[in-house]
Every structure is written in structure tokens, then in C-alpha cells.
Amino acid sequence: MRILQLTRQFLPAEGGVESVVEGLSGALQQKGHTVQVATLRLLFSTGAMAPAESIEAGIAVRRMRHWGSRRYPVAPAALGEIRGYDLVHIHAIDFFVDYLSLLRLLHRVPLVVSTHGGFFHTQWASGFKEMYFKTITRKSLGGVEAVVCVSQHDREMFGKIVPPQRIHVIENGANIDRFWSLQKRIEPGLVLGISRLAENKRVHKVLEAMALVKDRYPRLRLEWVGADFTGLRGSLERRVFELGLGGRVRFHGAASREELYRLLERAHLFVSASRYEGFGLSTIEAMSAATVVVVTAVGAHPDVVQDGVSGFLMDAEATGLSAHMERVLSMPLEKLAKIGEAAREATRRFSWMQIAPQYEQLYRQVLGTGGRAGARPL
């Protein structure tokens, strides 16, 4: 098959969706398919312009210019980019879905869409988002062959506007082999967070929880990895000093993978107070590295974390975060290791060796029974 993965951001940008597109594309290439990625030239995390074409992680990438906001970038050139492919897989609910669905009778290329949590990650314009979801998004998804929900939460949400016969639940895969190979060398007190700095990630809650236990744990410190898309870093750094955490918190920004691996090897625990997750890939990666996680019960977290066995779950408001952190920080190393190994084992199902065949089967189903005219036979 000739498959185009269409996504707003891709390597060298780093993030959850970018990692999924990379892993899926690589796994499909290994199975003999021709896979390319189309994305935007502007890198949201840095404001730099990437080249129009490049090879990233062995995957051919073509990039388009756009106008409009980061939330809804408009790139009409996408219509030309999709020609010649058997199938286009769009990642996230955005302009690409609306535009290519509207023009489906013109291009006649079958479309598959992965939800990645939709666009309800923040409370910003929530009323407008709800209206858009029930009208425009409903109409757009009526023009695609398959909607892939990456979690049961997404299945429940999108089941309100998409007929059940066109909804498929396929969890995101992860490049867990490298994480599985990491050897834990825990540095007591090292708390790790991995996500972009955004309101819905609620990094301030993590800081406030740390402040409650800092006097009992002199070695307590936080390392946070993730780009600052919305200019929150300054206010968070001010909050660090207000809470008496000076010298204990470091915001890395976007980090290399090797740096991330080193942090995961040393991390005492991984924490996420996120209000909303499309999936929770960073949590899966941390668990794959045998790191004990303390996370909110959002996205895929409730489906993969068995509370008290392979990690610890909080409610969506992160109630009791400081108590959970203190519980892990005071835990004997033997108990930490046991939970870490249970966490690692729980991630086995996210290997691309397990996930990629599910996408192959779906693609074949779309092309065999629901593909548009012009799709070449397999």
C-alpha cells in the first residue's frame, strides 16, 4: 500500500502525536508498505521553518506552508499532497479533516482519522468547541471511511456523532523497546514530568504538591521536559520561588531523546496532574522504563494503570497528589522495583509489533470494502 500520514507537526518537532506517527510509519515501512508524512513547515515549539522536504527517522517528509492559528492551521496545499496514495491517515481533528472530507468527491482518496483526544484539551472556547463538534465535526467525519479512537474515553465521546460501524478503537503504539532496555538507577527524590507547558497539564499543581512535602524530603526536586507553546514558563518559574522551591525545579524545554532516557533511568517517580489527555503516551513511556507513575485518571491512564499495582491513579482534579507523591518517595526500593516491573509489563501491549497489524487490517478493510473509486487493489 501507498499510505500518507497527515499531521500538523512531525520531526524534528517532538510530542505525543509526532511520536505515534513516527512509530506507525516506521512499523508499516518494515512490513513493506510505502509510507510518507505530510505536515506543516512551521515548527510550533520553536517558530523555525523546517525544509520543504527531508528524511526523518528513515521516513520521507513533505511540508506545507499554512496560515491561521496553531489551533486551526489552514493549509490548502494538502489537496495536492494526497494525490497518488491509496489511503490517507489524518492524525487529530483539525483543518485537514474538514477540508479533505469536504472535497472527497474531488480527490476520491479514502480517509482514515485518528482522534487523539479531539480538541477538548482545554476549557478555552468550550461552548464554541461543543457546537463545532456537534455540527462541523459531525459532518466532516461523515465523509471519512474510518474513525480510530485511541482510548475508550475517545470512543465514548466520538460515539455521539459517528455511527458505530465506522468507529474502531486502536490504542496508540509506543517505541517501547528502547524504554524497556533502560536500567533503573534511582536518584532518591527525583520527580519527572514530561509534557508541553500548557494550562491543561496543570504543572502548578505539581509545584504546589511538592511544596507541601519539601521539608520532609531535602533531596526532592522536579525535572520537567516539554516545550512551552503558550508562554507559561515565566509564570511557573515565579511560582517556584513563591513556593520556596528555588533550586529544586528545572524546566528543560524540548529535550533530546537521549536526555529523556537518562532522566527516566534516574527518576524516582513520574507525575502528571493533567486535566485532560488524548491518550497519555508519556505515561506509557515512563511505565515502559519501569518508573512508578502518579497520574490523573484521564485518557488511557485508567485502562493501563492498575492503582497500587502498576502505578497510582488520582481523580481528574489531582486530589491528594502530595500524599501520593509522599507515599512513593517513602517506599522501600524493593517495593518500588516491584511496581516498576508491573508497570513495564503492563505496557507490552503498546509495542508497535502489536499495534501496527491492527492498522494494516483496518487499512485493508477500508480499501477492500469502503475505499473510494481510484484506490488501487492490494
C-alpha positions as a printed Julia matrix, in Angstrom:
378×3 Matrix{Float64}:
   0.0    0.0    0.0
   0.97   3.62  -0.56
   0.0    5.43   2.64
   0.23   9.11   3.55
   0.29  10.08   7.22
  -1.03  13.64   7.51
  -0.3   15.55  10.72
   0.14  19.16  11.83
   3.59  18.57  13.36
   6.3   15.99  12.81
  10.01  15.51  13.42
  12.13  17.37  14.29
   9.21  18.58  16.45
   8.67  16.32  19.46
   5.37  15.36  21.03
   2.86  12.6   21.55
   1.25  12.64  18.11
   4.62  13.12  16.43
   5.93  10.02  18.22
   2.89   7.99  17.21
   3.18   8.99  13.55
   6.88   8.15  13.58
   6.34   4.76  15.19
   3.41   3.78  12.98
   5.15   4.92   9.79
   8.32   3.02  10.66
   6.43  -0.16  11.54
   4.44  -0.06   8.31
   7.59   0.51   6.27
   9.15  -2.55   7.87
   6.13  -4.51   6.64
   6.83  -3.45   3.07
   4.42  -0.54   2.64
   5.36   2.82   1.13
   4.73   5.44   3.79
   5.32   9.17   3.68
   4.4   12.03   6.01
   2.92  15.4    5.07
   2.99  18.15   7.67
   3.43  21.9    8.19
   6.72  23.7    7.68
   6.41  25.86  10.79
   7.63  24.16  13.97
   5.27  25.37  16.67
   7.71  24.73  19.51
  10.48  26.96  18.15
   8.92  29.13  15.46
  11.52  27.88  12.98
  10.74  26.86   9.4
  11.67  23.29   8.55
  12.77  22.41   4.99
  10.11  21.66   2.41
  11.38  18.08   2.15
  13.56  15.9    4.34
  14.11  12.4    5.64
  13.32  11.96   9.34
  13.96   8.64  11.09
  14.03   6.98   7.68
  10.66   8.47   6.65
  10.19  10.83   3.7
   8.57  14.08   4.81
   6.98  16.85   2.74
   5.98  20.11   4.37
   3.4   22.77   3.55
   3.04  26.42   4.41
  -0.11  27.48   6.21
  -1.95  30.47   7.57
  -4.13  30.85  10.63
  -3.6   29.83  14.24
  -1.74  26.9   15.71
  -5.08  25.53  16.91
  -6.53  25.51  13.38
  -3.81  25.94  10.77
  -5.19  26.27   7.24
  -3.13  24.53   4.55
  -4.98  24.19   1.22
  -1.87  22.58  -0.31
  -2.93  19.37   1.44
  -5.21  18.59  -1.5
  -2.23  18.29  -3.82
  -0.16  16.35  -1.29
  -2.62  13.44  -1.03
  -2.76  12.59  -4.73
  -1.25   9.26  -5.75
  -1.81   7.49  -2.44
  -4.06   4.52  -1.8
  -5.1    5.9    1.59
  -4.57   8.99   3.75
  -4.41   8.69   7.55
  -5.12  12.03   9.24
  -3.95  12.48  12.83
  -6.12  14.71  15.04
  -9.38  16.54  14.44
  -8.49  19.73  12.61
  -8.5   21.56   9.29
  -7.21  18.55   7.37
 -10.28  16.51   8.29
 -12.74  19.3    7.49
 -11.07  20.24   4.21
 -10.38  16.82   2.74
 -13.74  15.45   3.79
 -15.47  18.4    2.09
 -13.52  17.73  -1.13
 -13.79  13.93  -1.02
 -15.71  13.72  -4.31
 -12.9   15.66  -5.97
  -9.91  13.65  -4.76
 -11.59  10.26  -4.05
  -8.78   9.11  -1.77
 -10.03   7.07   1.24
  -9.56   8.84   4.57
  -8.85   7.34   8.0
  -8.81   9.68  11.01
  -7.24   9.12  14.45
  -8.94  11.2   17.14
  -6.05  11.76  19.6
  -8.49  13.18  22.14
 -10.27  15.6   19.83
  -9.94  19.29  20.63
 -11.25  19.45  24.2
  -7.84  19.58  25.89
  -8.52  23.0   27.42
 -11.56  24.95  28.63
 -10.8   27.72  26.13
 -13.9   28.46  23.99
 -15.59  25.34  25.36
 -19.06  26.4   24.22
 -17.88  27.05  20.68
 -15.97  23.74  20.63
 -19.08  21.83  21.71
 -21.14  23.47  18.98
 -18.43  22.83  16.37
 -18.13  19.19  17.46
 -21.87  18.58  17.06
 -22.12  20.28  13.68
 -18.96  20.69  11.58
 -17.03  17.77  13.07
 -20.07  15.5   12.78
 -20.39  16.46   9.11
 -16.66  16.1    8.41
 -16.4   12.66   9.99
 -19.35  11.6    7.87
 -17.01  11.86   4.9
 -14.26   9.55   6.16
 -14.12   5.78   5.9
 -12.98   5.05   9.47
 -12.57   6.92  12.74
  -9.88   5.48  15.01
 -10.38   6.25  18.69
  -7.15   5.93  20.67
  -8.88   5.24  24.0
 -12.21   4.14  25.41
 -12.76   7.73  26.51
 -12.49   8.86  22.89
 -14.81   6.02  21.86
 -17.47   7.3   24.23
 -17.06  10.88  23.04
 -16.99  10.27  19.29
 -19.68   7.6   19.52
 -22.11  10.5   20.0
 -21.55  11.75  16.43
 -20.17   8.76  14.45
 -22.11   5.57  13.62
 -20.7    2.53  15.47
 -19.83   0.65  12.28
 -17.25   3.32  11.38
 -15.62   3.59  14.82
 -12.58   1.49  15.7
 -10.63   1.51  18.96
  -6.88   1.14  18.39
  -4.64   2.36  21.19
  -1.59   4.38  20.32
   1.58   2.39  19.98
   4.86   3.36  21.57
   8.5    2.71  20.75
   8.8    0.78  23.98
  11.77  -1.43  23.07
  14.26   1.34  23.86
  12.45   2.18  27.11
  12.35  -1.49  28.1
  16.13  -1.66  27.74
  16.73   1.15  30.27
  18.23   0.13  33.61
  16.83   1.98  36.61
  19.37   3.77  38.79
  17.02   5.71  41.01
  18.14   9.02  42.44
  16.01   9.49  45.57
  13.68  12.45  45.35
  13.89  12.95  41.58
  10.38  13.66  40.26
   9.96  13.71  36.47
   7.25  15.34  34.36
   7.05  15.04  30.58
   4.63  17.23  28.65
   4.42  20.58  26.94
   3.76  23.51  29.24
   0.04  24.12  28.82
  -2.84  25.05  31.1
  -4.48  21.63  30.96
  -1.24  19.95  32.12
  -1.53  21.85  35.44
   2.15  21.93  36.26
   1.3   24.41  39.03
  -0.49  21.6   40.9
   2.7   19.55  40.86
   4.65  22.5   42.25
   2.09  23.05  45.0
   2.17  19.37  45.95
   5.96  19.47  46.14
   5.82  22.49  48.44
   3.73  20.51  50.93
   6.35  17.76  51.31
   9.63  19.54  50.55
  10.67  19.96  54.19
  10.46  16.2   54.81
  12.43  15.33  51.67
  15.52  17.54  51.36
  16.54  15.81  48.11
  13.16  16.4   46.46
  13.43  18.07  43.04
  11.49  18.25  39.8
  12.8   17.88  36.27
  10.21  18.9   33.66
  10.66  18.1   29.96
   8.46  19.78  27.37
   8.22  22.77  25.09
   6.47  25.97  26.13
   3.91  26.66  23.38
   1.83  29.22  25.29
   4.34  31.27  27.27
   3.68  29.71  30.68
   7.26  29.15  31.74
   7.76  32.61  33.23
   4.71  32.38  35.49
   5.66  28.86  36.55
   9.19  29.95  37.43
   7.75  32.76  39.54
   5.53  30.22  41.27
   8.58  28.09  42.02
  10.1   30.88  44.1
   6.81  31.82  45.73
   6.55  28.24  47.0
  10.12  28.13  48.29
  11.24  25.64  45.67
  14.18  27.64  44.34
  16.97  25.35  43.16
  14.67  22.32  43.17
  12.89  22.75  39.81
  14.33  22.71  36.33
  12.37  23.27  33.13
  14.32  21.66  30.31
  12.16  22.71  27.38
  12.23  20.28  24.49
  14.9   17.66  25.27
  16.72  15.15  23.12
  15.69  11.55  23.39
  18.98  10.59  24.92
  18.47  13.19  27.64
  14.96  11.86  28.23
  16.29   8.3   28.54
  18.84   9.43  31.12
  16.17  11.17  33.17
  13.89   8.14  33.08
  16.7    5.88  34.26
  17.18   8.1   37.32
  13.6    9.12  38.07
  12.19   8.17  41.46
   8.67   8.76  40.15
   6.8   10.2   37.19
   3.93  12.6   37.78
   1.09  14.02  35.7
  -1.69  16.24  37.07
  -3.2   16.73  33.62
  -6.88  17.62  33.47
  -7.23  16.04  30.04
  -5.22  13.61  27.91
  -5.97  12.46  24.41
  -4.05   9.31  25.28
  -1.14   9.69  27.7
   1.87   8.5   25.71
   4.43   9.98  28.11
   2.93   7.89  30.91
   3.23   4.74  28.78
   6.87   5.56  28.05
   7.62   6.18  31.73
   5.99   2.88  32.7
   7.96   1.11  29.96
  11.1    2.35  31.73
   9.89   0.72  35.0
   9.17   4.11  36.56
   6.44   4.37  39.18
   3.77   6.79  37.93
   1.36   9.04  39.82
  -1.21  10.28  37.3
  -4.76  11.54  36.96
  -7.39   9.06  35.75
  -7.8   10.63  32.29
  -7.15   9.47  28.72
  -5.78   5.92  28.62
  -4.46   6.08  32.21
  -7.36   4.16  33.79
  -7.03   1.45  31.13
  -3.32   0.81  31.72
  -2.56   1.8   35.34
  -3.81  -0.61  37.99
  -3.96   1.56  41.07
  -1.49   0.45  43.71
  -0.13  -2.35  41.5
   1.43  -0.77  38.39
   1.2    2.85  39.5
  -1.13   5.26  41.27
  -4.27   6.99  39.98
  -5.85  10.22  41.19
  -9.17  11.74  40.22
  -9.26  14.3   37.42
  -8.72  17.13  39.9
  -5.46  15.55  41.14
  -6.84  15.33  44.67
  -4.25  14.03  47.12
  -1.31  14.5   44.78
   1.09  15.37  47.6
   0.02  12.32  49.61
   0.58  10.05  46.6
   3.99  11.57  45.96
   4.98  11.16  49.59
   3.83   7.54  49.54
   6.13   6.75  46.62
   9.04   8.79  47.96
   8.95   6.88  51.26
   8.52   3.45  49.67
  11.28   0.82  50.1
  13.36   0.23  46.98
  12.14  -3.36  46.76
   8.53  -2.21  46.59
   9.4    0.48  44.04
  11.07  -2.13  41.87
   8.06  -4.44  42.09
   5.63  -1.72  41.0
   8.06  -0.61  38.3
   8.23  -4.11  36.83
   4.43  -4.38  36.91
   4.27  -1.05  35.1
   6.73  -2.23  32.46
   4.78  -5.45  31.91
   1.51  -3.5   31.53
   2.94  -1.64  28.53
   3.75  -4.73  26.48
   0.52  -4.38  24.51
   1.59  -0.96  23.19
   4.51  -2.3   21.17
   4.23  -1.39  17.52
   4.57  -5.11  16.79
   1.15  -5.43  18.43
  -0.43  -2.2   17.18
   0.73  -1.9   13.54
  -1.06  -5.1   12.39
  -4.32  -3.63  13.68
  -3.84  -0.64  11.41
  -2.91  -2.88   8.48
  -6.13  -4.8    8.95
  -8.15  -1.58   9.13
  -6.49  -0.15   6.02
  -7.22  -3.34   4.09
 -10.82  -3.25   5.28
 -11.19   0.36   4.12
  -9.66  -0.31   0.72
 -11.5   -3.58   0.27
 -14.99  -2.52   1.26
 -15.19   1.22   1.77
 -12.47   2.74  -0.4
 -13.25   5.45  -2.92
 -13.04   4.89  -6.65
  -9.46   5.08  -7.83
  -7.83   3.23  -4.94
  -5.59   0.57  -6.37
  -6.2   -3.08  -5.36
  -3.82  -4.61  -2.86
